[in-house]
Amino acid sequence: MSAVRTLDVALGARSYPIWIGAGLLADSARWRAPIRGRHVLVVTNTTVAALYLQRVLAGLAGLQHAHLVLPDGEAHKTLDASGQIFAALAALGASRDATILALGGGVIGDLAGFAAACWMRGIDFIQMPTTLLAMVDSSVGGKTGVNLPQGKNLVGAFHQPRAVVADTGTLATLPVREYRAGLAEVVKYGAINDAAFFAWLEVHADALVARDEAALAAAIQASCRAKSAIVARDEHERGERALLNFGHSFGHALETVAGYGTLLHGEAVAIGMLQAATLSTRLGRADAADATRLARLLTRLGLPVQAPPLDAAALLAAMRLDKKNEGGRLRLILWRGIGQAEIVDAVAEDEVAAVLAGS
């Protein structure tokens, strides 16, 4: 096993570690330590189960455990799927000291975390992300939830994990498209508040595309450090944490209107970040050169920068359901340029519509 990098999310009594390194799923001595009770449910999907489920189950010897394998994909992040988790917990006889292990990408992490938040009004869960996107974003910070046909993550809860076990060895089996989608969230951290990291990504873009181990570990660590610091200061998204949604208002609308699964989340975020940057330029808040740099980096990382043909009115309607909106007015994360994201209230809908229409 490679050297393990450790970060901490500082939330007082609810603080927890993020472990980053290859081979961590087999290191049960490490990840069993935060398990406080005797009941454990492993929640995973069909793709990940075939690769890693037995490795995790082997580490649960001596505990009363079960596993639930759900279909793979964003289209299955639903209330019905959460109901299947509740049924599995009931069959296990899971008590209030039970633990859920979320083994998979962002969909599994969000679903399992939501179920953990609800079962008996809150039980423990441990994130075991197997995708780059989940490692650098969704596994950290305690946002959980499910989608509705009307929009992404409209039902959910803040519920922090007991630990995050990021086994970078799992990234070797990640399909190219899934891997590159995760790089969009890495870019986001440079875009919102770290121009130096953005410049580092420009230098190391080719190495990241090639999955160079050193560059990848450094990028994951930097991303997790940035997110954990923001979460520690603003756990429930009362202010600064909203900056982590740069590109997401546009991106979630794209996912909803295109149909879940048409665009991967990271692909939608990549397009959404560029749309947010373009809108910032239209509003005179940022130089067009910064949007050009963003588009160039995303392209080098193999990410899309152009939205598929979709109805602008439908996209705008989806954006009106965004959780950041207040008083019926659009509240978006825009920027003053690379490393300078900001929350902007009451953004004019006609300006947003113009960007969505590509004009």
Rosetta blueprint (number, residue, H / E / L):
1 M L
2 S L
3 A L
4 V L
5 R E
6 T E
7 L E
8 D E
9 V E
10 A L
11 L L
12 G H
13 A H
14 R H
15 S L
16 Y E
17 P E
18 I E
19 W E
20 I E
21 G E
22 A L
23 G L
24 L H
25 L H
26 A H
27 D L
28 S H
29 A H
30 R H
31 W H
32 R L
33 A L
34 P L
35 I L
36 R L
37 G L
38 R L
39 H E
40 V E
41 L E
42 V E
43 V E
44 T E
45 N E
46 T H
47 T H
48 V H
49 A H
50 A H
51 L H
52 Y H
53 L H
54 Q H
55 R H
56 V H
57 L H
58 A H
59 G L
60 L L
61 A L
62 G L
63 L L
64 Q E
65 H E
66 A E
67 H E
68 L E
69 V E
70 L E
71 P L
72 D L
73 G L
74 E H
75 A H
76 H H
77 K L
78 T L
79 L H
80 D H
81 A H
82 S H
83 G H
84 Q H
85 I H
86 F H
87 A H
88 A H
89 L H
90 A H
91 A H
92 L H
93 G L
94 A L
95 S L
96 R L
97 D L
98 A L
99 T E
100 I E
101 L E
102 A E
103 L E
104 G E
105 G L
106 G H
107 V H
108 I H
109 G H
110 D H
111 L H
112 A H
113 G H
114 F H
115 A H
116 A H
117 A H
118 C H
119 W H
120 M H
121 R H
122 G L
123 I L
124 D E
125 F E
126 I E
127 Q E
128 M E
129 P E
130 T L
131 T L
132 L H
133 L H
134 A H
135 M H
136 V H
137 D H
138 S H
139 S L
140 V L
141 G L
142 G L
143 K E
144 T E
145 G E
146 V E
147 N E
148 L E
149 P L
150 Q L
151 G E
152 K E
153 N E
154 L E
155 V E
156 G E
157 A E
158 F E
159 H L
160 Q L
161 P L
162 R L
163 A E
164 V E
165 V E
166 A E
167 D E
168 T H
169 G H
170 T H
171 L H
172 A H
173 T H
174 L L
175 P L
176 V H
177 R H
178 E H
179 Y H
180 R H
181 A H
182 G H
183 L H
184 A H
185 E H
186 V H
187 V H
188 K H
189 Y H
190 G H
191 A H
192 I H
193 N H
194 D L
195 A H
196 A H
197 F H
198 F H
199 A H
200 W H
201 L H
202 E H
203 V H
204 H H
205 A H
206 D H
207 A H
208 L H
209 V H
210 A L
211 R L
212 D L
213 E H
214 A H
215 A H
216 L H
217 A H
218 A H
219 A H
220 I H
221 Q H
222 A H
223 S H
224 C H
225 R H
226 A H
227 K H
228 S H
229 A H
230 I H
231 V H
232 A H
233 R H
234 D L
235 E L
236 H L
237 E L
238 R L
239 G L
240 E H
241 R H
242 A H
243 L H
244 L H
245 N H
246 F L
247 G L
248 H H
249 S H
250 F H
251 G H
252 H H
253 A H
254 L H
255 E H
256 T H
257 V H
258 A H
259 G L
260 Y L
261 G L
262 T L
263 L L
264 L L
265 H H
266 G H
267 E H
268 A H
269 V H
270 A H
271 I H
272 G H
273 M H
274 L H
275 Q H
276 A H
277 A H
278 T H
279 L H
280 S H
281 T H
282 R H
283 L L
284 G L
285 R L
286 A L
287 D L
288 A H
289 A H
290 D H
291 A H
292 T H
293 R H
294 L H
295 A H
296 R H
297 L H
298 L H
299 T H
300 R H
301 L L
302 G L
303 L L
304 P L
305 V L
306 Q L
307 A L
308 P L
309 P L
310 L L
311 D L
312 A H
313 A H
314 A H
315 L H
316 L H
317 A H
318 A H
319 M H
320 R L
321 L L
322 D L
323 K L
324 K L
325 N L
326 E E
327 G L
328 G L
329 R E
330 L L
331 R L
332 L E
333 I E
334 L E
335 W E
336 R L
337 G L
338 I L
339 G L
340 Q L
341 A E
342 E E
343 I E
344 V E
345 D L
346 A L
347 V L
348 A L
349 E H
350 D H
351 E H
352 V H
353 A H
354 A H
355 V H
356 L H
357 A L
358 G L
359 S L
